[in-house]
Amino acid sequence: MNTAFEKRLPIVWSALSLMTLAYLWLDHTADKAGVRTASTVVTVSAILIALIKVRIIFREFMEVRHAPLLLCRLTDAWVLMMAVCLFGAHFIGLLRS
């Protein structure tokens, strides 16, 4: 295994774990007296954390960082498309309720 990869792996793993803990803390703040409350801030934050984690996983664990430029751009486009779909679905749902 590459030494640069071996040095990056614990850092990336720690960053992903911290993002998961941040989401869990955020999710805990949305719980009021045992009743879940829907919050735009919590929902948008959860989606952003998930999209950032997906991009990191693409780059670091699926080795897209060393892939041809086209594949890098396609994976970035996929993350962007998911962001548009998820945020769009959330905000359209807010408008209809």
Backbone as CSV, one residue per row, in Angstrom:
resi,resn,N_x,N_y,N_z,CA_x,CA_y,CA_z,C_x,C_y,C_z
1,MET,0.838,-1.173,0.000,0.000,0.000,0.000,0.886,1.241,0.000
2,ASN,0.401,2.277,-0.601,1.122,3.539,-0.701,1.176,4.231,0.657
3,THR,2.351,4.797,1.002,2.465,5.472,2.299,1.616,6.728,2.368
4,ALA,1.462,7.438,1.261,0.608,8.627,1.254,-0.837,8.222,1.543
5,PHE,-1.257,7.094,0.950,-2.612,6.592,1.196,-2.770,6.182,2.651
6,GLU,-1.757,5.534,3.199,-1.823,5.088,4.587,-1.886,6.266,5.548
7,LYS,-1.285,7.393,5.185,-1.344,8.586,6.030,-2.683,9.307,5.881
8,ARG,-3.242,9.294,4.665,-4.516,9.973,4.406,-5.700,9.213,4.986
9,LEU,-5.620,7.903,4.994,-6.754,7.079,5.406,-7.257,7.407,6.814
10,PRO,-6.407,7.478,7.838,-6.939,7.809,9.174,-7.534,9.219,9.247
11,ILE,-6.980,10.150,8.500,-7.506,11.513,8.489,-8.893,11.533,7.855
12,VAL,-9.027,10.869,6.724,-10.314,10.815,6.028,-11.331,10.064,6.875
13,TRP,-10.916,8.949,7.454,-11.816,8.167,8.300,-12.288,8.998,9.490
14,SER,-11.383,9.752,10.091,-11.743,10.613,11.220,-12.719,11.711,10.795
15,ALA,-12.475,12.306,9.630,-13.378,13.353,9.130,-14.775,12.799,8.894
16,LEU,-14.871,11.622,8.297,-16.178,10.994,8.079,-16.864,10.674,9.404
17,SER,-16.104,10.195,10.365,-16.678,9.889,11.682,-17.161,11.151,12.380
18,LEU,-16.389,12.232,12.290,-16.807,13.492,12.894,-18.078,14.032,12.242
19,MET,-18.184,13.879,10.925,-19.405,14.319,10.251,-20.609,13.494,10.700
20,THR,-20.400,12.205,10.918,-21.483,11.357,11.413,-21.896,11.786,12.817
21,LEU,-20.917,12.072,13.672,-21.226,12.537,15.022,-21.928,13.897,14.989
22,ALA,-21.515,14.767,14.071,-22.183,16.068,13.935,-23.633,15.876,13.532
23,TYR,-23.884,14.943,12.633,-25.271,14.667,12.245,-26.068,14.120,13.430
24,LEU,-25.474,13.203,14.181,-26.190,12.645,15.333,-26.515,13.724,16.359
25,TRP,-25.581,14.644,16.590,-25.842,15.757,17.497,-26.967,16.625,16.949
26,LEU,-26.912,16.891,15.654,-27.940,17.709,15.015,-29.294,17.032,15.096
27,ASP,-29.316,15.743,14.886,-30.564,14.985,14.972,-31.105,14.996,16.398
28,HIS,-30.210,14.928,17.372,-30.641,14.957,18.780,-31.256,16.311,19.133
29,THR,-30.764,17.393,18.532,-31.316,18.719,18.827,-32.719,18.888,18.253
30,ALA,-33.080,18.063,17.271,-34.414,18.162,16.675,-35.460,17.398,17.469
31,ASP,-35.037,16.730,18.524,-35.942,15.941,19.353,-36.389,16.782,20.542
32,LYS,-37.655,17.174,20.557,-38.214,17.998,21.633,-39.148,17.153,22.491
33,ALA,-38.727,16.863,23.689,-39.536,16.112,24.651,-40.016,14.779,24.079
34,GLY,-39.137,14.096,23.360,-39.488,12.798,22.804,-40.270,12.845,21.515
35,VAL,-40.541,14.046,21.007,-41.295,14.191,19.765,-40.377,14.793,18.708
36,ARG,-40.275,14.128,17.591,-39.435,14.631,16.500,-40.077,15.863,15.894
37,THR,-39.282,16.880,15.661,-39.792,18.092,15.026,-39.068,18.283,13.700
38,ALA,-39.839,18.552,12.677,-39.255,18.787,11.362,-38.687,20.195,11.324
39,SER,-37.465,20.309,10.884,-36.813,21.602,10.825,-36.062,21.703,9.502
40,THR,-36.222,22.816,8.831,-35.525,23.016,7.566,-34.023,23.041,7.777
41,VAL,-33.577,23.652,8.853,-32.136,23.732,9.132,-31.556,22.338,9.327
42,VAL,-32.247,21.509,10.086,-31.767,20.152,10.331,-31.771,19.346,9.042
43,THR,-32.831,19.453,8.263,-32.929,18.697,7.014,-31.853,19.116,6.023
44,VAL,-31.690,20.408,5.837,-30.676,20.902,4.897,-29.281,20.514,5.376
45,SER,-29.031,20.612,6.668,-27.723,20.222,7.209,-27.457,18.734,7.011
46,ALA,-28.466,17.914,7.240,-28.302,16.467,7.056,-28.009,16.129,5.596
47,ILE,-28.703,16.784,4.675,-28.455,16.542,3.252,-27.049,16.987,2.879
48,LEU,-26.630,18.153,3.354,-25.277,18.639,3.055,-24.201,17.708,3.601
49,ILE,-24.381,17.261,4.838,-23.411,16.336,5.426,-23.341,15.054,4.600
50,ALA,-24.484,14.527,4.197,-24.507,13.294,3.402,-23.814,13.488,2.054
51,LEU,-24.070,14.622,1.398,-23.453,14.863,0.094,-21.941,15.044,0.213
52,ILE,-21.492,15.710,1.246,-20.056,15.871,1.454,-19.409,14.519,1.723
53,LYS,-20.074,13.695,2.528,-19.545,12.363,2.812,-19.472,11.516,1.543
54,VAL,-20.494,11.602,0.697,-20.493,10.837,-0.556,-19.317,11.271,-1.436
55,ARG,-19.101,12.576,-1.530,-17.989,13.057,-2.367,-16.641,12.593,-1.807
56,ILE,-16.478,12.627,-0.504,-15.230,12.147,0.101,-15.045,10.665,-0.165
57,ILE,-16.114,9.898,-0.035,-16.019,8.455,-0.292,-15.674,8.191,-1.749
58,PHE,-16.303,8.930,-2.674,-15.929,8.803,-4.091,-14.442,9.042,-4.269
59,ARG,-13.960,10.153,-3.736,-12.571,10.559,-3.966,-11.562,9.646,-3.288
60,GLU,-11.803,9.316,-2.038,-10.783,8.627,-1.257,-10.881,7.110,-1.304
61,PHE,-12.087,6.569,-1.185,-12.216,5.118,-1.072,-12.512,4.441,-2.398
62,MET,-13.049,5.180,-3.357,-13.309,4.608,-4.667,-12.231,5.029,-5.666
63,GLU,-11.194,5.706,-5.157,-10.017,6.091,-5.938,-10.333,6.965,-7.144
64,VAL,-11.397,7.744,-7.068,-11.740,8.639,-8.173,-10.750,9.802,-8.240
65,ARG,-10.070,10.062,-7.142,-9.088,11.149,-7.109,-7.998,10.944,-8.165
66,HIS,-7.670,9.700,-8.456,-6.629,9.386,-9.439,-7.208,8.975,-10.794
67,ALA,-8.506,9.080,-10.938,-9.169,8.670,-12.180,-9.039,9.766,-13.236
68,PRO,-9.368,9.441,-14.484,-9.368,10.463,-15.530,-10.330,11.608,-15.178
69,LEU,-10.041,12.767,-15.732,-10.798,13.976,-15.428,-12.296,13.800,-15.695
70,LEU,-12.642,13.088,-16.762,-14.050,12.885,-17.085,-14.792,12.176,-15.955
71,LEU,-14.197,11.133,-15.397,-14.841,10.409,-14.303,-14.964,11.295,-13.060
72,CYS,-13.942,12.105,-12.791,-14.023,13.046,-11.662,-15.187,14.000,-11.848
73,ARG,-15.319,14.530,-13.048,-16.411,15.479,-13.318,-17.773,14.800,-13.277
74,LEU,-17.854,13.561,-13.764,-19.127,12.837,-13.728,-19.567,12.545,-12.297
75,THR,-18.637,12.171,-11.428,-19.018,11.918,-10.038,-19.420,13.221,-9.345
76,ASP,-18.733,14.318,-9.666,-19.131,15.619,-9.106,-20.515,16.023,-9.617
77,ALA,-20.777,15.748,-10.889,-22.090,16.062,-11.463,-23.173,15.218,-10.793
78,TRP,-22.866,13.966,-10.480,-23.832,13.108,-9.805,-24.166,13.666,-8.420
79,VAL,-23.136,14.094,-7.685,-23.370,14.673,-6.356,-24.214,15.938,-6.486
80,LEU,-23.917,16.764,-7.470,-24.684,17.993,-7.689,-26.138,17.673,-8.065
81,MET,-26.329,16.667,-8.923,-27.679,16.271,-9.316,-28.471,15.752,-8.112
82,MET,-27.825,14.992,-7.256,-28.493,14.509,-6.046,-28.848,15.674,-5.131
83,ALA,-27.968,16.665,-5.049,-28.255,17.838,-4.224,-29.495,18.568,-4.744
84,VAL,-29.553,18.774,-6.049,-30.704,19.463,-6.641,-31.983,18.669,-6.397
85,CYS,-31.933,17.357,-6.584,-33.124,16.519,-6.390,-33.577,16.514,-4.930
86,LEU,-32.637,16.330,-4.003,-33.012,16.258,-2.594,-33.506,17.596,-2.064
87,PHE,-32.768,18.663,-2.377,-33.213,19.981,-1.914,-34.517,20.382,-2.593
88,GLY,-34.641,20.059,-3.874,-35.871,20.371,-4.586,-37.060,19.650,-3.985
89,ALA,-36.903,18.367,-3.699,-37.991,17.599,-3.099,-38.360,18.153,-1.726
90,HIS,-37.357,18.533,-0.956,-37.634,19.077,0.376,-38.393,20.393,0.289
91,PHE,-37.917,21.296,-0.534,-38.543,22.616,-0.587,-39.901,22.597,-1.309
92,ILE,-40.067,21.712,-2.284,-41.400,21.561,-2.899,-42.371,20.994,-1.870
93,GLY,-41.900,20.059,-1.047,-42.752,19.530,0.014,-43.138,20.600,1.026
94,LEU,-42.250,21.521,1.307,-42.576,22.609,2.216,-43.641,23.530,1.622
95,LEU,-43.548,23.760,0.319,-44.508,24.635,-0.328,-45.908,24.027,-0.365
96,ARG,-45.983,22.717,-0.494,-47.278,22.038,-0.600,-47.950,21.807,0.753
97,SER,-47.196,21.921,1.823,-47.820,21.653,3.132,-48.283,22.905,3.808
